[in-house]
Amino acid sequence: MPRLHVYPPYRASVGQSELTLDLPPGTTVRQMLEALAARYSDFEEFARAHSDEFLWGQLIVHVNNDIAGLNSTLQPDDLIDLLPPIAGGAEHTA
């Protein structure tokens, strides 16, 4: 079963920092998000994402430390991180 590490702000929806999902080999990221949405309604928007870029603007899914798209497939021993998108950086002032 893939292990999911859930980071804020999504941790508030799930109620824990780590969980496992019983998913068959070859499940896609979208199908994983649909399974999460069935348990936690806050994931419904992510499961309905119309593109990887839309998803990544809301939620970054890393599978084994690599960013994954909606059609990426999962395996039982995968480590999945659900991360917020990070934007910005140091502001340059002259």
N, CA, C and O atoms as a DFTB+ gen file, in Angstrom:
376 C
 N C O
     1  1       0.845      -1.182       0.000
     2  2       0.000       0.000       0.000
     3  2       0.886       1.240       0.000
     4  3       1.815       1.340       0.801
     5  1       0.605       2.178      -0.890
     6  2       1.382       3.415      -0.867
     7  2       1.190       4.157       0.450
     8  3       0.091       4.210       1.002
     9  1       2.291       4.728       0.939
    10  2       2.255       5.581       2.129
    11  2       2.197       7.026       1.688
    12  3       2.951       7.445       0.810
    13  1       1.311       7.785       2.289
    14  2       1.161       9.199       1.973
    15  2       1.590      10.028       3.168
    16  3       1.139       9.805       4.291
    17  1       2.470      10.991       2.910
    18  2       2.798      12.014       3.900
    19  2       1.998      13.250       3.511
    20  3       2.071      13.722       2.376
    21  1       1.245      13.757       4.452
    22  2       0.343      14.873       4.186
    23  2       0.860      16.100       4.932
    24  3       1.011      16.081       6.154
    25  1       1.125      17.153       4.187
    26  2       1.675      18.384       4.749
    27  2       0.587      19.436       4.858
    28  3      -0.410      19.379       4.139
    29  1       0.778      20.417       5.775
    30  2      -0.169      21.524       5.859
    31  2      -0.221      22.251       4.510
    32  3       0.796      22.351       3.824
    33  1      -1.363      22.742       4.138
    34  2      -2.617      22.843       4.870
    35  2      -3.522      21.614       4.742
    36  3      -4.574      21.565       5.378
    37  1      -3.135      20.617       3.931
    38  2      -3.990      19.446       3.688
    39  2      -4.112      18.548       4.908
    40  3      -5.079      17.797       5.034
    41  1      -3.140      18.620       5.802
    42  2      -3.165      17.803       7.015
    43  2      -4.409      18.088       7.847
    44  3      -4.936      17.188       8.501
    45  1      -4.880      19.328       7.828
    46  2      -6.082      19.676       8.596
    47  2      -7.296      18.892       8.094
    48  3      -8.150      18.507       8.893
    49  1      -7.385      18.653       6.794
    50  2      -8.504      17.894       6.225
    51  2      -8.439      16.421       6.596
    52  3      -9.457      15.789       6.876
    53  1      -7.216      15.885       6.592
    54  2      -7.010      14.458       6.826
    55  2      -6.960      14.128       8.312
    56  3      -7.364      13.042       8.728
    57  1      -6.462      15.069       9.108
    58  2      -6.400      14.863      10.547
    59  2      -5.171      14.107      11.018
    60  3      -5.067      13.761      12.195
    61  1      -4.235      13.847      10.104
    62  2      -3.004      13.164      10.481
    63  2      -1.929      13.473       9.445
    64  3      -2.232      13.939       8.346
    65  1      -0.696      13.215       9.793
    66  2       0.402      13.547       8.892
    67  2       0.768      12.406       7.948
    68  3       1.451      12.626       6.948
    69  1       0.323      11.200       8.253
    70  2       0.633      10.063       7.391
    71  2      -0.562       9.129       7.331
    72  3      -1.254       8.925       8.329
    73  1      -0.801       8.562       6.149
    74  2      -1.865       7.582       6.012
    75  2      -1.504       6.619       4.893
    76  3      -0.608       6.886       4.093
    77  1      -2.198       5.518       4.846
    78  2      -2.017       4.551       3.762
    79  2      -3.348       4.373       3.056
    80  3      -4.414       4.483       3.662
    81  1      -3.265       4.097       1.768
    82  2      -4.452       3.817       0.975
    83  2      -4.271       2.459       0.330
    84  3      -3.190       2.130      -0.158
    85  1      -5.322       1.682       0.331
    86  2      -5.289       0.370      -0.308
    87  2      -5.626       0.573      -1.783
    88  3      -6.795       0.605      -2.168
    89  1      -4.577       0.708      -2.602
    90  2      -4.737       0.963      -4.025
    91  2      -4.055      -0.145      -4.815
    92  3      -2.962      -0.577      -4.448
    93  1      -4.675      -0.609      -5.884
    94  2      -4.030      -1.645      -6.694
    95  2      -2.855      -1.063      -7.473
    96  3      -2.846       0.130      -7.776
    97  1      -1.849      -1.905      -7.806
    98  2      -0.738      -1.432      -8.643
    99  2      -1.271      -0.844      -9.944
   100  3      -2.224      -1.361     -10.527
   101  1      -0.652       0.228     -10.385
   102  2      -1.077       0.872     -11.622
   103  2      -2.136       1.937     -11.443
   104  3      -2.554       2.566     -12.414
   105  1      -2.577       2.148     -10.208
   106  2      -3.518       3.233      -9.938
   107  2      -2.853       4.547     -10.331
   108  3      -1.666       4.745     -10.073
   109  1      -3.608       5.439     -10.948
   110  2      -3.051       6.739     -11.319
   111  2      -3.165       7.715     -10.163
   112  3      -3.903       7.488      -9.204
   113  1      -2.425       8.800     -10.272
   114  2      -2.524       9.867      -9.259
   115  2      -3.956      10.378      -9.201
   116  3      -4.483      10.620      -8.115
   117  1      -4.595      10.545     -10.363
   118  2      -5.992      11.015     -10.346
   119  2      -6.874      10.044      -9.568
   120  3      -7.695      10.474      -8.758
   121  1      -6.717       8.740      -9.800
   122  2      -7.524       7.753      -9.079
   123  2      -7.227       7.785      -7.585
   124  3      -8.131       7.596      -6.771
   125  1      -5.967       8.023      -7.215
   126  2      -5.626       8.166      -5.804
   127  2      -6.339       9.382      -5.213
   128  3      -6.866       9.320      -4.102
   129  1      -6.351      10.491      -5.964
   130  2      -7.036      11.688      -5.489
   131  2      -8.537      11.460      -5.378
   132  3      -9.181      11.990      -4.472
   133  1      -9.097      10.677      -6.292
   134  2     -10.523      10.333      -6.196
   135  2     -10.793       9.507      -4.944
   136  3     -11.811       9.700      -4.280
   137  1      -9.884       8.584      -4.618
   138  2     -10.039       7.792      -3.390
   139  2      -9.942       8.684      -2.161
   140  3     -10.691       8.509      -1.199
   141  1      -9.030       9.630      -2.194
   142  2      -8.928      10.585      -1.079
   143  2     -10.188      11.436      -0.982
   144  3     -10.683      11.694       0.115
   145  1     -10.708      11.875      -2.132
   146  2     -11.914      12.713      -2.140
   147  2     -13.115      11.969      -1.579
   148  3     -13.999      12.581      -0.980
   149  1     -13.155      10.650      -1.769
   150  2     -14.265       9.858      -1.220
   151  2     -14.229       9.859       0.302
   152  3     -15.265       9.711       0.951
   153  1     -13.044      10.023       0.870
   154  2     -12.890      10.049       2.332
   155  2     -12.835      11.462       2.899
   156  3     -13.308      11.716       4.006
   157  1     -12.251      12.380       2.128
   158  2     -12.024      13.757       2.590
   159  2     -12.471      14.700       1.477
   160  3     -11.792      14.821       0.457
   161  1     -13.592      15.359       1.662
   162  2     -14.196      16.169       0.603
   163  2     -13.290      17.296       0.107
   164  3     -13.465      17.765      -1.018
   165  1     -12.338      17.738       0.907
   166  2     -11.449      18.817       0.470
   167  2     -10.592      18.416      -0.740
   168  3     -10.016      19.286      -1.394
   169  1     -10.500      17.139      -1.040
   170  2      -9.695      16.682      -2.165
   171  2     -10.496      16.569      -3.468
   172  3      -9.936      16.222      -4.507
   173  1     -11.802      16.859      -3.418
   174  2     -12.633      16.737      -4.616
   175  2     -12.137      17.622      -5.752
   176  3     -12.079      17.170      -6.896
   177  1     -11.783      18.855      -5.470
   178  2     -11.300      19.766      -6.512
   179  2     -10.029      19.226      -7.172
   180  3      -9.862      19.344      -8.386
   181  1      -9.149      18.644      -6.390
   182  2      -7.907      18.096      -6.937
   183  2      -8.198      16.891      -7.829
   184  3      -7.563      16.728      -8.870
   185  1      -9.140      16.056      -7.438
   186  2      -9.502      14.873      -8.226
   187  2     -10.123      15.267      -9.562
   188  3     -10.029      14.518     -10.534
   189  1     -10.752      16.432      -9.615
   190  2     -11.387      16.912     -10.854
   191  2     -10.481      17.821     -11.680
   192  3     -10.934      18.389     -12.673
   193  1      -9.231      17.972     -11.301
   194  2      -8.311      18.873     -12.009
   195  2      -8.308      18.565     -13.499
   196  3      -8.241      17.401     -13.893
   197  1      -8.380      19.600     -14.327
   198  2      -8.440      19.389     -15.778
   199  2      -7.066      19.250     -16.410
   200  3      -6.962      18.882     -17.580
   201  1      -6.007      19.538     -15.658
   202  2      -4.655      19.380     -16.199
   203  2      -3.651      19.277     -15.046
   204  3      -3.947      19.628     -13.904
   205  1      -2.471      18.792     -15.379
   206  2      -1.408      18.740     -14.370
   207  2      -1.097      20.130     -13.850
   208  3      -0.920      20.320     -12.647
   209  1      -1.030      21.102     -14.750
   210  2      -0.684      22.469     -14.352
   211  2      -1.705      23.037     -13.377
   212  3      -1.343      23.718     -12.417
   213  1      -3.000      22.751     -13.627
   214  2      -4.029      23.210     -12.685
   215  2      -3.818      22.562     -11.325
   216  3      -3.867      23.229     -10.292
   217  1      -3.582      21.252     -11.338
   218  2      -3.358      20.547     -10.079
   219  2      -2.164      21.143      -9.338
   220  3      -2.249      21.438      -8.146
   221  1      -1.040      21.318     -10.059
   222  2       0.183      21.794      -9.420
   223  2       0.035      23.207      -8.865
   224  3       0.802      23.601      -7.987
   225  1      -0.926      23.970      -9.355
   226  2      -1.197      25.285      -8.781
   227  2      -1.904      25.194      -7.439
   228  3      -1.961      26.172      -6.694
   229  1      -2.452      24.003      -7.128
   230  2      -3.215      23.787      -5.903
   231  2      -2.550      22.796      -4.954
   232  3      -2.602      22.949      -3.734
   233  1      -1.925      21.780      -5.538
   234  2      -1.378      20.657      -4.773
   235  2      -0.248      20.036      -5.574
   236  3      -0.418      19.723      -6.753
   237  1       0.890      19.859      -4.950
   238  2       2.015      19.177      -5.587
   239  2       2.045      17.748      -5.053
   240  3       2.087      17.528      -3.842
   241  1       2.024      16.790      -5.960
   242  2       2.103      15.382      -5.593
   243  2       3.498      14.889      -5.978
   244  3       3.865      14.890      -7.154
   245  1       4.260      14.474      -4.988
   246  2       5.567      13.864      -5.235
   247  2       5.425      12.358      -5.025
   248  3       4.833      11.911      -4.043
   249  1       5.965      11.598      -5.943
   250  2       6.010      10.144      -5.812
   251  2       7.491       9.769      -5.810
   252  3       8.199       9.975      -6.796
   253  1       7.938       9.222      -4.700
   254  2       9.351       8.861      -4.544
   255  2      10.260      10.053      -4.860
   256  3      11.269       9.915      -5.551
   257  1       9.885      11.215      -4.345
   258  2      10.651      12.465      -4.448
   259  2      10.655      13.102      -5.831
   260  3      11.451      14.008      -6.074
   261  1       9.799      12.662      -6.743
   262  2       9.664      13.279      -8.058
   263  2       8.241      13.773      -8.235
   264  3       7.292      13.103      -7.829
   265  1       8.087      14.941      -8.838
   266  2       6.751      15.475      -9.071
   267  2       5.995      14.537     -10.016
   268  3       6.556      14.019     -10.982
   269  1       4.721      14.336      -9.718
   270  2       3.902      13.402     -10.491
   271  2       2.700      14.130     -11.073
   272  3       2.163      15.057     -10.465
   273  1       2.290      13.698     -12.254
   274  2       1.103      14.238     -12.905
   275  2      -0.102      13.356     -12.651
   276  3       0.003      12.302     -12.023
   277  1      -1.226      13.790     -13.137
   278  2      -2.488      13.087     -12.919
   279  2      -2.482      11.675     -13.477
   280  3      -3.142      10.794     -12.925
   281  1      -1.751      11.439     -14.561
   282  2      -1.731      10.120     -15.183
   283  2      -0.551       9.270     -14.742
   284  3      -0.375       8.157     -15.237
   285  1       0.260       9.772     -13.820
   286  2       1.379       8.973     -13.299
   287  2       0.809       7.775     -12.553
   288  3      -0.190       7.894     -11.844
   289  1       1.449       6.620     -12.717
   290  2       0.967       5.411     -12.055
   291  2       1.719       5.167     -10.755
   292  3       2.882       5.540     -10.603
   293  1       1.027       4.539      -9.837
   294  2       1.557       4.276      -8.498
   295  2       1.771       2.786      -8.299
   296  3       1.086       1.956      -8.898
   297  1       2.725       2.468      -7.455
   298  2       3.025       1.091      -7.089
   299  2       2.886       0.945      -5.571
   300  3       2.957       1.942      -4.854
   301  1       2.690      -0.263      -5.076
   302  2       2.431      -0.466      -3.652
   303  2       3.515       0.063      -2.714
   304  3       3.210       0.430      -1.580
   305  1       4.751       0.110      -3.151
   306  2       5.821       0.551      -2.252
   307  2       6.171       2.025      -2.422
   308  3       7.177       2.477      -1.875
   309  1       5.373       2.782      -3.162
   310  2       5.661       4.194      -3.386
   311  2       5.481       5.014      -2.112
   312  3       4.642       4.714      -1.263
   313  1       6.289       6.047      -2.012
   314  2       6.158       7.058      -0.961
   315  2       5.630       8.314      -1.640
   316  3       6.257       8.849      -2.553
   317  1       4.479       8.774      -1.188
   318  2       3.794       9.898      -1.812
   319  2       3.739      11.052      -0.820
   320  3       3.358      10.881       0.338
   321  1       4.124      12.222      -1.296
   322  2       4.038      13.444      -0.495
   323  2       3.001      14.358      -1.118
   324  3       3.022      14.600      -2.325
   325  1       2.091      14.867      -0.295
   326  2       1.096      15.845      -0.725
   327  2       1.528      17.189      -0.153
   328  3       1.429      17.437       1.049
   329  1       2.011      18.049      -1.047
   330  2       2.651      19.299      -0.651
   331  2       1.915      20.508      -1.217
   332  3       1.302      20.420      -2.281
   333  1       1.971      21.624      -0.517
   334  2       1.404      22.850      -1.090
   335  2       2.355      23.403      -2.142
   336  3       3.567      23.208      -2.047
   337  1       1.814      24.093      -3.145
   338  2       2.704      24.747      -4.103
   339  2       3.471      25.852      -3.390
   340  3       2.928      26.558      -2.540
   341  1       4.717      25.986      -3.745
   342  2       5.568      27.007      -3.135
   343  2       5.834      28.056      -4.210
   344  3       6.231      27.732      -5.330
   345  1       5.612      29.293      -3.858
   346  2       5.856      30.375      -4.807
   347  2       6.635      31.474      -4.109
   348  3       6.696      31.555      -2.882
   349  1       7.213      32.295      -4.925
   350  2       7.894      33.467      -4.378
   351  2       9.359      33.236      -4.186
   352  3       9.950      32.338      -4.787
   353  1       9.927      34.029      -3.368
   354  2      11.351      34.002      -3.105
   355  2      11.734      35.311      -2.456
   356  3      10.871      36.082      -2.036
   357  1      12.974      35.551      -2.377
   358  2      13.433      36.798      -1.755
   359  2      13.114      37.972      -2.673
   360  3      13.320      37.912      -3.885
   361  1      12.615      39.021      -2.075
   362  2      12.322      40.227      -2.834
   363  2      13.618      41.023      -2.944
   364  3      14.321      41.245      -1.958
   365  1      13.910      41.438      -4.156
   366  2      15.128      42.211      -4.386
   367  2      14.801      43.693      -4.284
   368  3      13.919      44.192      -4.983
   369  1      15.495      44.370      -3.438
   370  2      15.319      45.821      -3.332
   371  2      16.650      46.483      -3.615
   372  3      17.701      46.022      -3.169
   373  1      16.590      47.556      -4.351
   374  2      17.835      48.249      -4.713
   375  2      18.115      49.384      -3.779
   376  3      19.120      50.077      -3.933
